[in-house]
Amino acid sequence: MFNLESIVRPNVLKMKPYSSARDDFQGIANIFLDANENSLGSLAGENYNRYPDPHQKKLKKLISEIKGVKPEQVFLGNGSDEAIDLLLRAFCQPGKDALLSLPPTYGMYEVSANLNEVRIDTVKLTADFQIPVREVLQTVRPETKLIFVCSPNNPTGNSIEAEAIETLLKEFNGLVVLDEAYIDFADTPSWTTRLDEFPNLVVLQTFSKAWGMAGLRLGMAFASKEIIALLDKIKPPYNINEATQELALQALDKTEVLKDMVEEITQERELLMMSLPGLNAVELVYPSDANFILVKVTDAAAVYKHLLSKGIVVRNRSGLPGCEECIRISVGTLEENQELLKALAEF
Ligand SMILES: Cc1ncc(COP(=O)(O)O)c(C=O)c1O
């Protein structure tokens, strides 16, 4: 049986969160001398002399409406990388607890684990990059607090079968962290629709990909209100800056543009999927539900170098298990993709 309190780090359960100046004060005032800000103004522009809302109330409300969840089920981080780190810090005792990750996958789970002195157990995805569920369930131990599942998976691009995720949610007594950074490019619905069914589900999403806001650093975690309250308790008080909050509020008003961009990117992806297999350098093009494609080439290091000589940077993913001689190509604009195809044809 999943029991949230039993998997939270005891010091996190016990600790009191930082109380900011604006938390202490409630009511109406027009002279703020409580937070050691610069009352004269800001060199950066209006509002920026004041600390941002530490609870991001407006932003959370709007995001919750768009995503169909309650505002208490939304955590906002300085990128979803911050949410990954905070999940580890909330649930894994350094030197004692473990997380499980499924390579080849996103590298930050391992980096955060190493930083936080959390043991990382790995179970490789199958040859078609799906979860070997039984093996995962046999590998988890009482110390395993988190399983990270990335769907669509980076760098392979495929979505993970829903049945496998559901089995983990039902049979694993820790948290299943489902990283949906690329979900906007997939046809499958987000697991945010099933949060109320699974008290041990955490869904990560980001504004860095489909929303085109990687430079602003805004990530989301969706989970039960109890899990979200824990993340809010341990986050740095002002983790989402004022400029990001303002610009994200504006962006959330433009969901039509988001839809158009996603459509264009997925169309460009399909064009690349059709053109790449005809090239001599290409051995295999993996299916993708994301805004990138994993491609097995004849010689990844040489192809990478060749593309670089043409001013095109891709990612050589050869070092990852199951990705030997593979490069990962982000879908660009029509012109960029044509340049890429031309350069690859010249290899
Ligand atoms: C699977 C996955 N999760 C999370 C992130 C990080 O996103 P953010 O920019 O929100 O920190 C990335 C970035 O590449 C990613 O590929």
The ligand as an SDF file (V2000), in Angstrom:
LIG
                    3D

 16 16  0  0  0  0  0  0  0  0999 V2000
   13.1130   14.6910  -20.6180 C   0  0  0  0  0  0  0  0  0  0  0  0
   13.4860   16.0330  -20.1300 C   0  0  0  0  0  0  0  0  0  0  0  0
   13.0590   16.4320  -18.9330 N   0  0  0  0  0  0  0  0  0  0  0  0
   13.3760   17.6440  -18.4630 C   0  0  0  0  0  0  0  0  0  0  0  0
   14.1540   18.5180  -19.1810 C   0  0  0  0  0  0  0  0  0  0  0  0
   14.5090   19.8320  -18.5740 C   0  0  0  0  0  0  0  0  0  0  0  0
   13.5850   20.7690  -18.8280 O   0  0  0  0  0  0  0  0  0  0  0  0
   13.6270   22.2200  -18.2020 P   0  0  0  0  0  0  0  0  0  0  0  0
   14.1410   23.1160  -19.2640 O   0  0  0  0  0  0  0  0  0  0  0  0
   12.2050   22.4800  -17.8320 O   0  0  0  0  0  0  0  0  0  0  0  0
   14.5290   22.1770  -16.9860 O   0  0  0  0  0  0  0  0  0  0  0  0
   14.6130   18.1510  -20.4380 C   0  0  0  0  0  0  0  0  0  0  0  0
   15.4500   19.0590  -21.2150 C   0  0  0  0  0  0  0  0  0  0  0  0
   16.0230   18.7700  -22.2140 O   0  0  0  0  0  0  0  0  0  0  0  0
   14.2790   16.8680  -20.9200 C   0  0  0  0  0  0  0  0  0  0  0  0
   14.7070   16.4330  -22.1190 O   0  0  0  0  0  0  0  0  0  0  0  0
  1  2  1  0
  2  3  1  0
  2 15  2  0
  3  4  2  0
  4  5  1  0
  5  6  1  0
  5 12  2  0
  6  7  1  0
  7  8  1  0
  8  9  2  0
  8 10  1  0
  8 11  1  0
 12 13  1  0
 12 15  1  0
 13 14  2  0
 15 16  1  0
M  END
$$$$
